[in-house]
């Protein structure tokens, strides 16, 4: 019987391997372990697949705990997508990259201020080679990091970026004069070690007068008690 040729989509599908199953060499599901029944290690696993957790034994237990903390808020869809990305390890290797690897990208003219730290999250070598990276753009997009698809040649590894930074420094190309995102200097306010934040019992009475004017038409009630102050405030919409 001729074997039906696999389609390109089948090659991209995620398959578990029998060699990663706990029934392959450890605990038999049938009369013997599958390795004694003629099953090949690299064969695609059937529905009876059960992951061999003993292969994780070399990892420190606290590492598994940290992984669990990272995954605990993932939705089922997010977990499947992340698993699929981890399965493309060979694709990353072809580009000299790895999942989660820190890199640098340039958004704008070739000035040091236009370079941002990013992390590799995906790659494709089918058709045009593309690398997917995520970045908070130097904390400008903290709540929702941006994801970009870039050509591999535009990705700077850490070592490559260090060399690029020296070149830009020698050329004096540090800050892009036409950038609208130039970081302005912020004056630091010195605070002595003896400084103590004010409490409700130590603040001057004028503070409450200012608060009363800001509240405006809201209903409020402030009572002086022997043991301190009690606030009952209801703000109107």
Residue pairs with C-beta under 8 A, 6 or more apart in sequence:
8 126
14 83
14 84
14 87
15 44
15 45
16 44
16 45
16 49
16 51
17 41
17 42
17 43
17 44
17 45
18 24
18 34
18 39
18 40
18 41
18 42
18 43
18 44
18 45
18 49
19 41
19 42
20 45
20 49
20 51
20 52
20 55
21 34
21 45
21 48
21 49
21 50
21 51
21 52
22 50
22 51
22 52
22 53
22 54
23 29
23 33
23 34
23 48
23 50
24 33
24 34
24 35
24 39
24 41
24 52
25 33
25 34
25 35
25 52
26 33
26 52
26 54
27 33
28 34
29 48
30 37
35 41
56 64
71 79
74 82
85 99
85 121
85 122
86 99
88 99
88 122
88 123
89 98
89 99
91 123
91 124
91 125
92 98
92 99
92 101
92 120
92 123
94 125
95 123
95 125
95 129
95 131
95 152
96 157
97 103
97 120
97 123
97 131
97 152
97 155
97 157
98 120
99 120
99 121
100 119
100 120
100 121
101 119
101 120
101 157
102 117
102 118
102 119
102 158
103 117
103 118
103 119
103 120
103 133
103 155
103 156
103 157
103 158
103 161
104 115
104 116
104 117
104 118
104 155
104 156
104 157
104 158
104 160
104 161
104 164
105 115
105 116
105 118
105 133
105 135
105 148
105 150
105 154
105 155
105 156
106 114
106 115
106 116
106 154
106 156
107 114
107 116
107 137
108 114
108 176
108 179
109 176
109 178
110 168
110 173
111 168
111 173
111 174
111 175
111 176
111 179
112 165
112 168
112 169
112 173
112 174
112 175
113 174
113 175
113 176
113 179
113 181
113 182
113 183
114 176
114 179
115 156
115 161
115 164
115 165
116 135
116 137
116 138
117 135
117 138
118 133
118 134
118 135
118 148
119 133
119 134
119 135
120 131
120 132
120 133
120 155
121 132
121 133
121 134
121 147
122 131
122 132
123 129
123 130
123 131
123 132
124 130
124 132
128 151
129 151
129 152
130 149
130 150
130 151
130 152
131 149
131 150
131 151
131 152
131 155
132 147
132 148
132 149
132 150
133 147
133 148
133 150
133 155
134 145
134 146
134 147
134 148
135 141
135 145
135 146
135 148
136 142
136 145
136 146
137 146
140 181
156 164
168 174
175 182
176 182
200 228
200 229
201 228
201 229
208 222
212 220
215 233
215 235
217 236
218 233
218 234
218 235
218 236
219 233
219 234
219 236
220 231
220 232
220 233
220 234
221 231
221 232
221 233
222 229
222 230
222 231
222 232
223 229
223 230
223 232
